[in-house]
Amino acid sequence: MSVKVLLDTYGHHHPDYMREAATAITSKDRKQNVSVVETVVDLEKHLARKP
């Protein structure tokens, strides 16, 4: 298994990607909205930087 396949398949389970969602879920401040689109875009940018 290559690193690319690993990241493409399981990378979204990494704690770094889940931290924002966990913070939003457990936050007392319900005014904070989490944009799934922004999260996916950030992930795609992160993957694009990997060789």
Steps between C-alpha positions, in 0.01 A plus 500: 500500500639836404485809720265663247254210519520504880426875519231487232324211673551563870644851531167654596508298824821668617452706818619816325204480264255410773610768749287780353191279495560381856547857620178609330305211649628549854508880492268687733480776239220386268545809281807342340418332171728249334503496125546153359597652166786693658618186679503300175681781320763512776547123474536519123758779533691295757500193273606709200814611688608140562735354239 
